[in-house]
Amino acid sequence: MQITRENTGELTATIKIVLSPSDYTENINKVLKDYQRKANVPGFRPGHVPFGMVKKLYGSAVFADEINKTLTEKLTQYIQDEKLAILGQPLPNTERTSTFDWREETEIEFYFDLGLSPEFDLKIDDTLAVDYLKIKATSEMVDKYIEDLRQRNGSFAKADAVEEKDSMFGRFDELDAEENLIEGGIRNESRLLLSAIIDEDVRKSFLGKAVGDSVDFDPVKSISNLTEVSTMLGIDSKKAMHLESIFRFTISEITRVEPAEMNSEFFEKVFPGKGLDNEKSFRDAIRDDSEKAFVENSDHYLMHSVREKLLEVSAMTLPDEFLKRWLVENNEGRLSAEEVEKDYPKYAEAMKWQLIENRIIKEYDIEVADQELKDAVKDYYLPGWRGMELNSGLLERLEGMAKNFIDNNAEESHRLMDSLYDKKIAMLVKEKATLVEKEVSYEEFLTMDAAMHNKQ
């Protein structure tokens, strides 16, 4: 067997593999003899089918299988031995590979085209300047957060007339087309939260209503959550899905949340142990907590900035024509040459970033352990579990759930693994590069983040 390489371009090469009969005949005959022992052909006892007949029946398929195995093994070994960094996979060069008759024991030449990885510069040190957004919590944001906290920690009180954030207890009665009560129709007493109504006109019709007043409306159209509708009406979700009736809701009680007072008791409830005793220190703590929560957003944006910057400074070229061909052939009819040509800039950028990312991971010994992936899955199942005191039984169950998720959700697990690598690369950049800090509001961040995603 002979293997030679011919460079056909700056980043392309063609491998020539010459197989002589001694490279494949012995293996083919060995497989055919095994077929002979097992063959069940009418007119012959098992194991006594003539070898020539077995070769005639199965020779072509066996030849193809064994040649493919030999070529794959030798080509892979050659790429490893020569330390060739390739893109995609080798592609058969059908134009240069001549046809042959498998029944003739002769030398056969095979040609394979390769796309080679480009050389590029990569430095992550203080010469690399990257924008880092410091997301600041505005006074309006702090006000809104405090209002929400006061509502959640407030006390319930009965009210005389319905206001925007009130909830009501009352009776639902199903009506016919003439807005009369249906005898034997759906009737149920339950609570209705005004904010659950998405139809603005219906919501406004409740405002100012008192105990004993009624409002007729279609709950299915006015409340988007079918589970909530089925609970309020006391029916199953399937019935709610096909329901088209108007209902009369008669108010028997109006409940309002009286927001918690801004005092030391409330401050201690929200921030236990911090000893906050005035509104200014409480607002500062809210602002500080909010901005800490924004760090993950900043790091996520940082990765986009790093990607953009490193793609710019690496200035690498790719074997474009080879990659276009590889994308078409590798996707087996799912992508046409026209589709690849149209979207190739996106494919090329993704390939370049993959090369950069792999180099960073290798050069800086970045690794994501299996347990780190499991712990990340646990974050989805039980947010905040890392700071909780969990008994061994619950921890074991959580571990099992994470393992089951990883074993049965390959695509999602791979995506999560990528995000963990992104976080570690972001930490590396924050440590070694020069961060150009820019203060922005959360609203400004959302605009910039959306623009960055659209650009990529």
C-alpha positions in Angstrom: 0.0 0.0 0.0 1.2 3.5 -0.9 0.0 6.8 0.5 1.1 10.1 -0.9 -0.1 13.7 -0.5 -0.3 16.4 -3.1 -0.9 20.0 -2.0 -3.5 21.4 -4.4 -3.8 24.9 -2.8 -2.8 26.9 0.2 -5.3 25.1 2.4 -6.2 22.0 0.3 -4.6 18.7 -0.4 -5.3 15.4 -2.1 -4.4 12.1 -0.6 -3.6 9.2 -3.0 -3.9 5.7 -1.6 -2.8 2.8 -3.8 -4.1 -0.7 -2.6 -2.4 -3.8 -4.0 -4.2 -7.2 -3.9 -2.1 -8.1 -0.8 -3.8 -5.3 1.1 -7.3 -6.5 0.7 -7.5 -10.1 -0.8 -6.8 -12.0 2.5 -9.5 -10.1 4.4 -12.1 -10.4 1.7 -11.5 -14.2 1.4 -11.7 -14.5 5.2 -15.1 -12.8 5.3 -16.3 -14.9 2.3 -15.2 -18.1 4.0 -17.2 -17.1 7.0 -20.2 -16.6 4.8 -19.5 -20.0 3.2 -19.8 -21.7 6.7 -23.1 -19.9 7.4 -24.7 -19.7 3.9 -28.0 -21.4 3.5 -28.5 -22.0 -0.2 -31.2 -24.4 -1.6 -29.6 -27.7 -2.9 -26.6 -27.5 -0.6 -26.0 -28.6 2.9 -25.1 -25.8 5.4 -21.4 -25.2 5.2 -21.0 -27.0 1.9 -21.8 -24.2 -0.6 -19.0 -23.9 -3.1 -16.7 -21.0 -2.5 -17.1 -19.8 -6.1 -20.8 -19.5 -5.6 -20.5 -17.6 -2.3 -18.0 -15.3 -4.0 -20.5 -14.7 -6.9 -23.4 -14.1 -4.5 -21.6 -11.9 -1.9 -18.3 -10.9 -3.3 -19.3 -7.4 -4.6 -20.8 -6.3 -1.2 -17.9 -7.8 0.8 -15.4 -6.2 -1.4 -17.0 -2.8 -1.0 -17.2 -3.2 2.8 -13.6 -4.3 3.2 -12.2 -1.7 0.9 -14.1 1.0 2.7 -12.9 -0.3 6.1 -9.3 -0.4 4.9 -9.4 3.1 3.3 -11.0 4.6 6.4 -8.4 3.0 8.7 -5.4 3.9 6.6 -6.6 7.4 5.8 -7.3 8.2 9.5 -4.0 6.8 10.6 -2.1 8.8 7.9 -3.8 12.1 9.1 -2.9 11.3 12.7 0.7 10.3 11.9 1.3 13.4 9.7 -0.4 15.6 12.4 -2.7 17.2 9.7 -5.3 19.6 11.1 -8.2 19.2 8.8 -11.6 20.8 8.4 -14.7 18.7 8.1 -13.9 15.2 6.8 -12.0 13.9 3.8 -14.1 13.8 0.6 -13.7 11.2 -2.1 -12.4 12.6 -5.4 -14.5 10.7 -7.8 -13.0 12.5 -10.8 -9.5 11.1 -10.2 -10.5 7.7 -8.7 -10.9 5.4 -11.7 -13.5 2.6 -11.9 -12.4 -1.0 -11.3 -13.7 -4.5 -11.4 -13.8 -6.1 -8.0 -13.3 -9.6 -9.5 -9.9 -8.6 -10.8 -7.1 -8.7 -8.3 -5.1 -5.6 -9.3 -3.8 -2.4 -7.9 -6.5 0.2 -7.2 -6.0 4.0 -6.8 -8.2 6.1 -4.6 -8.1 9.9 -4.1 -9.4 12.0 -1.2 -9.6 15.7 -1.0 -8.7 17.5 2.3 -9.4 20.9 3.7 -6.7 22.1 6.0 -7.0 24.3 9.1 -5.5 27.8 8.6 -2.7 29.2 10.8 -3.8 32.3 12.8 -2.6 34.5 15.6 -4.3 34.3 19.0 -3.4 36.4 22.0 -5.5 36.8 25.1 -3.5 39.3 27.1 -3.6 43.0 28.0 -3.1 43.9 24.3 -6.6 42.6 23.7 -9.1 45.4 24.5 -12.7 44.4 24.8 -15.8 46.4 25.7 -17.4 45.3 29.0 -20.8 46.6 29.9 -21.5 47.7 33.5 -25.3 47.6 33.6 -26.6 50.1 36.1 -30.0 49.9 37.8 -31.9 53.1 37.2 -34.0 54.8 39.9 -37.1 53.8 37.9 -36.0 50.2 38.0 -35.3 50.3 41.7 -38.8 52.0 42.3 -40.5 49.2 40.3 -38.6 46.5 42.2 -39.5 48.0 45.5 -43.1 48.3 44.5 -43.2 44.6 43.6 -41.5 43.7 46.9 -44.0 45.8 48.9 -46.9 44.1 47.0 -45.5 40.6 47.7 -44.9 41.3 51.3 -48.1 43.3 51.8 -51.3 42.4 53.8 -54.7 41.6 52.4 -57.7 43.8 53.1 -61.3 43.9 51.8 -62.1 46.8 49.4 -65.4 48.5 48.4 -64.8 48.9 44.7 -62.5 47.1 42.2 -59.1 48.7 41.4 -56.4 47.6 38.9 -54.5 45.2 41.1 -57.4 43.7 43.1 -58.6 40.2 43.1 -62.3 39.2 43.4 -64.1 36.2 44.7 -67.5 35.4 43.2 -69.7 33.1 41.1 -69.4 32.2 37.4 -72.7 31.4 35.7 -72.9 30.2 32.1 -75.2 32.2 29.8 -77.0 31.3 26.5 -77.0 33.4 23.3 -79.7 35.7 24.8 -77.6 36.3 27.9 -79.9 34.2 30.1 -78.6 31.7 32.7 -78.4 28.2 31.3 -80.3 25.7 33.5 -77.8 23.0 34.4 -75.0 25.0 32.8 -71.5 25.5 34.3 -71.6 27.2 37.6 -68.7 27.6 40.0 -67.4 29.9 42.7 -63.8 30.9 42.6 -61.3 33.7 42.7 -60.6 36.0 39.7 -57.4 38.2 39.6 -58.0 41.3 37.5 -54.5 41.3 36.2 -55.1 37.8 34.7 -57.5 39.4 32.2 -55.6 40.3 29.0 -58.6 41.8 27.2 -58.3 45.5 28.0 -62.0 46.3 27.5 -63.1 43.5 29.7 -60.6 44.4 32.4 -61.8 48.1 32.4 -65.4 46.9 32.7 -64.6 45.5 36.2 -63.0 48.7 37.4 -65.2 50.4 40.0 -67.6 47.5 40.4 -68.7 46.7 44.0 -69.9 43.6 45.8 -73.1 42.3 44.2 -72.3 43.7 40.8 -71.9 41.5 37.7 -69.8 41.5 34.5 -70.6 39.3 31.5 -67.5 38.2 29.5 -65.9 35.2 27.6 -63.2 33.9 30.0 -61.5 31.8 27.3 -60.9 34.8 25.0 -60.2 37.2 27.9 -57.7 35.0 29.8 -54.9 33.4 27.8 -54.1 30.6 30.3 -56.5 27.7 29.7 -55.4 25.9 32.9 -56.4 29.0 34.9 -59.7 29.2 33.1 -60.5 25.5 33.7 -59.7 26.0 37.4 -61.9 29.1 37.7 -64.8 27.4 36.0 -64.3 24.0 37.8 -64.0 22.1 34.5 -61.2 20.1 32.8 -58.8 21.7 30.4 -60.2 19.8 27.4 -63.7 21.2 28.0 -62.2 24.6 28.5 -60.4 24.4 25.1 -63.7 24.0 23.2 -65.7 26.3 25.3 -67.4 29.3 23.6 -69.8 30.5 26.2 -70.3 33.9 27.8 -70.2 33.8 31.6 -71.6 36.2 34.2 -69.3 36.8 37.1 -71.0 38.1 40.2 -68.7 39.7 42.8 -69.1 38.6 46.4 -65.8 39.8 47.8 -63.1 42.3 46.7 -59.6 41.8 48.1 -56.7 44.2 47.9 -53.1 44.0 48.9 -52.0 46.8 51.1 -48.3 47.3 50.3 -45.9 46.7 53.1 -44.8 49.9 54.9 -41.3 51.1 54.2 -39.9 50.5 57.7 -37.1 48.6 59.4 -39.3 45.5 59.8 -39.9 45.3 56.0 -36.2 46.0 55.3 -35.2 43.2 57.6 -37.6 40.8 56.0 -36.2 41.5 52.5 -32.5 41.7 53.6 -32.2 39.7 56.9 -29.2 40.4 59.0 -28.1 43.5 57.1 -29.3 45.9 59.7 -30.9 48.3 57.2 -32.8 51.1 59.1 -33.6 53.7 56.5 -35.0 54.0 53.0 -31.7 55.2 51.4 -29.7 52.2 52.6 -32.6 49.9 51.5 -32.6 51.4 48.0 -28.8 51.1 47.8 -29.1 47.4 48.7 -31.8 46.9 46.1 -29.6 48.6 43.5 -26.5 46.6 44.5 -28.4 43.3 44.3 -29.9 44.2 40.9 -26.5 45.1 39.5 -24.9 41.9 40.8 -27.7 40.0 38.9 -26.7 41.9 35.7 -23.2 40.5 35.8 -24.3 37.3 34.0 -25.8 39.5 31.3 -22.6 41.5 31.0 -20.5 38.3 30.7 -22.9 36.9 28.1 -22.5 40.1 26.1 -18.7 40.0 26.7 -18.6 36.6 24.9 -20.2 38.2 21.8 -17.7 41.1 21.9 -14.8 38.6 22.4 -16.0 36.5 19.5 -16.3 39.6 17.2 -12.9 41.0 18.3 -11.0 37.7 17.9 -12.6 37.0 14.5 -11.4 40.4 13.5 -7.8 40.2 14.8 -7.2 36.5 13.8 -7.8 37.4 10.1 -7.8 33.8 9.0 -8.7 32.4 5.6 -10.6 29.2 4.9 -10.6 26.7 2.0 -14.0 28.1 0.9 -14.7 25.9 -2.1 -13.8 22.7 -0.2 -16.0 23.7 2.7 -19.0 24.5 0.4 -18.6 21.1 -1.2 -18.3 19.4 2.2 -21.4 21.2 3.6 -23.4 19.9 0.6 -22.1 16.3 0.7 -22.1 16.1 4.5 -25.8 17.1 4.7 -26.9 14.4 2.3 -29.6 16.3 0.4 -30.7 18.5 3.3 -28.7 21.4 1.9 -28.4 22.4 -1.8 -25.4 24.0 -3.3 -27.5 27.2 -3.8 -28.5 27.3 -0.2 -24.9 26.8 1.0 -23.7 29.6 -1.4 -26.3 31.9 0.0 -25.6 31.3 3.7 -21.9 30.5 3.4 -20.7 33.7 5.2 -22.6 32.5 8.4 -21.1 28.9 8.0 -17.6 30.3 7.5 -17.9 32.6 10.6 -19.1 29.7 12.7 -16.2 27.5 11.5 -13.7 30.3 12.2 -15.0 30.8 15.7 -15.0 27.0 16.4 -11.2 27.0 15.4 -10.6 30.0 17.7 -12.6 28.5 20.6 -10.9 25.1 20.3 -7.5 26.8 20.3 -8.4 28.8 23.5 -9.6 25.6 25.2 -6.4 23.7 24.3 -3.9 26.5 25.0 -5.4 27.5 28.4 -6.4 24.0 29.6 -10.0 24.9 29.9 -12.1 21.9 30.9 -15.7 21.3 31.9 -16.0 18.3 34.2 -19.0 15.9 34.0 -20.1 17.0 37.5 -20.1 20.7 36.4 -22.6 19.7 33.6 -24.7 17.8 36.1 -24.7 20.7 38.5 -25.8 23.1 35.7 -28.7 20.8 34.9 -29.7 20.8 38.6 -29.9 24.6 38.4 -32.8 24.2 35.9 -34.6 21.7 38.1 -34.1 23.5 41.4 -32.8 27.1 41.0 -30.8 28.2 44.0 -30.1 24.6 45.2 -26.4 25.3 45.7 -27.3 27.6 48.7 -29.9 25.3 50.2 -29.5 22.8 53.0 -30.8 19.6 51.2 -31.0 16.2 52.8 -29.1 13.3 51.2 -32.2 11.8 49.7 -33.2 15.0 47.8 -29.6 15.5 46.7 -29.5 11.9 45.4 -32.8 12.4 43.5 -31.5 15.6 42.0 -28.3 13.9 40.9 -30.4 11.1 39.3 -32.6 13.6 37.5 -29.5 15.4 36.1 -28.0 12.2 34.9 -31.2 11.1 33.2 -31.5 14.5 31.5 -27.9 14.3 30.1 -28.3 10.7 29.0 -31.6 11.4 27.1 -31.2 14.9 25.8 -28.0 15.0 23.8 -28.7 18.2 21.9 -29.7 20.2 24.9 -26.8 18.8 27.0 -24.4 19.8 24.2 -25.8 23.3 24.1 -25.5 23.5 27.9 -21.9 22.3 27.7 -21.1 25.0 25.2 -22.5 27.6 27.5 -20.3 26.4 30.4 -17.3 26.6 28.1 -18.4 30.2 27.1 -18.5 31.1 30.8 -15.0 29.8 31.4 -13.7 31.6 28.4 -15.4 34.8 29.6 -13.7 34.4 33.0 -10.3 34.0 31.2 -10.8 37.1 29.1 -11.9 39.1 32.2 -8.7 38.0 33.9 -6.2 38.5 31.1 -7.6 41.1 28.6 -8.1 44.8 29.0 -11.7 45.5 29.7 -13.0 48.8 28.5 -15.9 49.4 30.9 -18.9 51.2 29.7 -21.9 52.1 32.0 -25.3 51.5 30.4 -28.8 51.2 31.7 -30.6 47.9 31.4 -32.8 49.3 28.6 -29.7 50.4 26.7 -28.2 46.9 27.3 -31.2 45.2 25.8 -31.0 47.4 22.7 -27.2 46.7 22.3 -27.7 43.0 22.9 -30.4 42.7 20.3 -28.3 44.6 17.8 -25.3 42.2 18.5 -27.5 39.1 18.0 -28.9 40.5 14.7 -25.4 41.2 13.4 -24.4 37.7 14.2 
